[in-house]
């Protein structure tokens, strides 16, 4: 009984669990009024994230350093937070050509929880700790806990274990920084305020978490040479849409036509970076790959011949 009361009091104090005065009569609203209220509240999320940009930038630097040392990024969450982490991790290989092992999403309850809520799975710290151990987390890795409330036992347990394993740690929560009391290297705390529907953190909190994770991985990939200008040049041609997008990217960067882009991509083994360098520098695939290797995978360096220390 005492444990339940403590949890009740803790939840009661969280910003994300408070009632939103703007939506007190949403149950009497018509459809356009309902979506207007939701939209007005959603507009506040980007500004909450903006206030955390210095911390997000530090997180990006930490992740890039880990990748350069052969480390990995693990997202750890439960429910909505866990699914957002799994989604971001799953989207990086086709978008940026990363190894699926490099960015991974761990969710309380495992794979099944991605599709069907496994509500009790988040209540034990040891579950989070055990999942990290099972994935062989080491001091080279970064573990990012995600929890709107910051108190989810599965996530807290994982972060504690990560500290024991000497991994770097991040935490994304949508409650105030002033209330954050977990030992991590960097906390990211976009304060989104009470949800339109009290406690429904799949709404503003989930949106803020998604925005933060998008920034971390996208910025890290840019700094790893996965982007040229503002185009993803390391995407994998794993379906027809991505095949056509690859051709469009080559055409946009180099100015060649559709047929020529397709021809050079075939010679490049479907690798957009190689195809771009082949056309821009007028070299064969082997030479283009050599230039890319010298330029640490950065297309701009490969084209401009900047092969010094970086």
C-alpha positions in Angstrom: 0.0 0.0 0.0 2.8 2.4 0.9 4.6 1.7 -2.3 1.5 2.4 -4.3 0.9 5.6 -2.4 4.5 6.8 -3.1 4.1 6.1 -6.8 0.7 8.0 -6.8 2.3 11.0 -5.1 5.3 10.9 -7.5 3.0 10.8 -10.6 0.9 13.6 -9.2 3.9 15.9 -9.1 4.9 15.3 -12.7 4.2 18.1 -15.2 3.1 15.6 -17.8 0.6 14.1 -15.4 -1.2 17.4 -14.6 -4.4 18.6 -16.1 -4.2 21.0 -19.1 -6.5 24.0 -18.4 -6.8 24.6 -22.2 -8.6 21.3 -22.8 -10.8 21.0 -19.7 -14.0 21.0 -21.9 -12.6 19.1 -24.9 -15.2 16.4 -24.3 -17.9 18.9 -25.4 -16.0 20.1 -28.5 -16.8 19.3 -32.1 -14.2 17.8 -34.4 -12.6 21.0 -35.7 -12.4 22.4 -32.2 -10.8 19.2 -30.9 -8.1 19.1 -33.5 -7.5 22.9 -33.1 -6.9 22.5 -29.4 -4.5 19.6 -30.1 -2.7 21.5 -32.8 -2.3 24.6 -30.7 -0.7 22.5 -28.0 1.6 20.7 -30.5 2.9 24.1 -31.6 4.5 24.5 -28.2 6.6 21.4 -28.6 9.2 22.8 -31.1 9.9 25.7 -28.7 10.4 23.3 -25.8 12.9 21.3 -27.9 14.6 24.6 -29.0 15.4 25.4 -25.4 17.3 22.1 -25.2 19.4 22.5 -28.3 22.8 23.0 -26.4 22.2 19.7 -24.6 21.2 17.9 -27.9 24.3 19.2 -29.6 26.5 17.8 -26.8 24.6 14.5 -27.2 25.4 14.5 -30.9 29.1 15.0 -30.2 29.1 12.1 -27.7 27.4 9.8 -30.2 29.7 10.7 -33.1 32.7 10.1 -30.8 31.3 6.7 -29.9 30.7 5.8 -33.6 34.3 6.8 -34.5 35.6 4.5 -31.8 33.5 1.6 -33.0 30.8 2.1 -30.4 27.0 1.9 -30.7 23.9 3.9 -29.7 21.2 2.1 -27.7 17.8 3.7 -27.1 16.0 2.3 -24.1 12.3 2.9 -23.4 8.9 1.5 -22.6 5.6 1.9 -24.3 5.5 5.0 -26.6 9.0 6.0 -25.7 10.4 2.6 -26.5 8.6 2.5 -29.8 10.0 5.9 -30.8 13.5 4.6 -30.1 12.9 1.4 -32.0 11.5 3.4 -35.0 14.5 5.8 -35.1 17.0 2.9 -34.9 15.1 1.0 -37.6 15.1 3.9 -40.0 18.8 4.6 -40.0 20.1 1.7 -42.1 17.9 2.4 -45.2 18.3 6.2 -44.8 22.0 6.4 -44.1 23.4 2.9 -45.0 24.4 2.2 -41.4 25.0 -1.3 -39.9 21.8 -2.3 -38.1 23.9 -3.0 -35.0 25.2 0.5 -34.8 21.9 2.1 -33.6 19.5 -0.2 -31.7 16.2 0.3 -29.9 15.4 -1.7 -26.8 11.9 -1.8 -25.5 10.4 -3.2 -22.3 8.7 -6.4 -23.3 10.8 -7.0 -26.3 9.7 -7.2 -30.0 6.1 -8.1 -29.1 5.8 -4.7 -27.2 6.4 -2.8 -30.4 3.0 -3.9 -31.8 1.0 -4.8 -28.6 1.2 -3.0 -25.3 3.1 -5.0 -22.6 2.3 -2.7 -19.7 3.8 -4.7 -16.9 7.1 -5.2 -18.6 8.4 -1.7 -17.6 8.0 -2.2 -13.8 11.3 -3.9 -13.0 14.7 -2.2 -13.2 16.5 -5.5 -13.6 14.7 -6.1 -16.9 16.4 -3.0 -18.4 19.7 -3.9 -16.9 19.5 -7.5 -18.2 18.7 -6.3 -21.7 21.8 -4.2 -21.8 24.0 -7.1 -20.6 22.4 -9.3 -23.2 23.4 -6.9 -25.9 27.0 -6.7 -24.7 27.1 -3.0 -23.9 30.6 -1.7 -23.2 32.4 1.5 -22.4 32.5 2.3 -26.1 28.7 2.5 -26.4 26.2 5.2 -25.6 22.9 4.4 -23.8 20.0 6.8 -24.2 17.1 6.4 -21.8 13.8 7.7 -23.0 10.9 8.3 -20.5 8.5 11.1 -20.3 8.3 10.8 -16.6 12.0 10.0 -16.1 11.0 7.4 -13.5 10.2 4.3 -15.7 11.9 1.4 -13.8 13.0 -0.5 -17.0 14.7 2.7 -18.3 16.2 3.7 -15.0 17.6 0.2 -14.5 19.2 0.2 -17.9 20.8 3.6 -17.4 22.2 2.5 -14.0 23.6 -0.6 -15.5 25.1 1.4 -18.4 26.9 3.6 -15.8 28.3 0.4 -14.2 29.5 -0.8 -17.5 31.2 2.6 -18.1 29.1 3.4 -21.2 28.2 7.0 -21.9 24.6 7.9 -20.9 21.9 10.2 -22.2 18.4 10.7 -21.0 15.4 12.2 -22.7 12.5 13.3 -20.5 9.7 15.8 -21.0 9.6 16.9 -17.4 11.5 19.9 -16.0 15.3 19.8 -15.7 14.9 21.1 -12.1 13.3 17.8 -11.2 15.9 15.5 -13.0 17.8 13.5 -10.5 19.3 10.5 -12.4 23.1 10.2 -12.8 23.7 10.6 -16.5 26.3 12.4 -18.7 23.7 14.5 -20.5 20.0 15.0 -19.8 17.7 16.4 -22.5 14.5 17.9 -20.9 12.1 19.6 -23.3 9.3 20.7 -21.0 6.2 20.3 -23.0 3.7 20.9 -20.2 0.5 19.0 -19.4 -0.9 16.8 -22.2 -4.3 17.6 -23.9 -5.5 14.4 -22.5 -4.1 14.1 -19.0 -1.2 11.7 -18.8 -1.4 10.7 -22.5 2.3 11.1 -23.1 2.0 9.6 -26.6 0.9 13.1 -27.6 3.2 16.1 -26.9 5.8 14.1 -25.0 6.0 11.6 -27.8 6.3 14.3 -30.4 9.2 16.0 -28.5 11.0 12.7 -28.1 10.7 11.9 -31.8 12.1 15.4 -32.6 15.1 15.0 -30.3 16.0 11.5 -31.6 15.7 12.7 -35.2 18.1 15.5 -34.4 20.6 13.2 -32.7 20.9 10.6 -35.4 20.5 12.9 -38.3 23.2 15.3 -37.0 25.5 12.4 -36.2 25.1 11.0 -39.7 25.8 14.4 -41.3 29.0 14.6 -39.2 29.9 11.1 -40.3 29.8 12.0 -44.0 26.4 10.4 -44.7 25.0 13.6 -46.3 26.3 15.7 -49.2 24.8 19.2 -49.4 21.3 18.3 -48.0 20.9 14.9 -49.6 21.3 11.4 -48.1 24.0 9.9 -50.3 24.5 6.7 -48.3 21.0 5.4 -48.6 20.5 1.7 -49.4 18.7 0.8 -52.6 16.5 -1.9 -50.9 13.2 -1.2 -52.7 12.0 0.5 -55.9 11.3 3.8 -54.2 14.8 4.0 -52.9 16.2 2.9 -56.3 14.4 5.8 -57.9 15.4 8.2 -55.1 19.0 7.2 -55.6 18.8 8.1 -59.3 17.1 11.4 -58.5 19.9 12.3 -56.0 22.6 11.5 -58.6 20.7 13.6 -61.2 20.2 16.5 -58.8 23.9 16.7 -57.7 25.5 16.1 -61.1 23.0 17.3 -63.6 23.0 14.1 -65.7 19.8 12.6 -67.1 17.8 9.6 -65.9 19.5 7.0 -68.1 23.0 8.2 -67.3 22.3 8.2 -63.6 21.0 4.6 -63.8 24.0 3.5 -65.9 26.6 5.0 -63.5 24.8 3.7 -60.4 25.0 0.2 -61.9 28.8 0.7 -62.5 29.0 1.9 -58.9 27.3 -1.2 -57.5 24.3 0.9 -56.5 26.4 3.1 -54.2 25.2 6.7 -54.6 28.4 8.3 -53.2 30.6 6.4 -55.6 28.3 7.3 -58.6 28.4 11.0 -57.6 32.2 11.1 -57.4 32.5 9.2 -60.6 30.5 11.8 -62.5 31.7 14.9 -60.7 35.4 14.0 -61.0 35.1 12.0 -64.2 36.8 8.8 -62.9 35.9 5.1 -62.8 34.3 3.4 -59.8 37.6 2.1 -58.4 39.1 5.6 -58.4 36.0 7.1 -56.9 36.0 4.6 -54.1 39.7 5.3 -53.5 39.0 9.1 -53.2 36.1 8.4 -50.9 38.3 6.3 -48.7 40.9 9.0 -48.5 38.2 11.6 -47.7 36.9 9.5 -44.8 33.7 8.9 -46.7 32.8 12.5 -47.2 31.7 13.2 -50.8 32.7 16.9 -50.7 36.3 15.9 -49.7 36.4 13.2 -52.4 35.3 15.6 -55.1 37.5 18.5 -54.0 40.5 16.3 -53.2 40.8 17.4 -49.6 42.6 14.4 -48.2 44.5 16.0 -45.3 44.0 15.6 -41.6 40.4 16.1 -40.4 
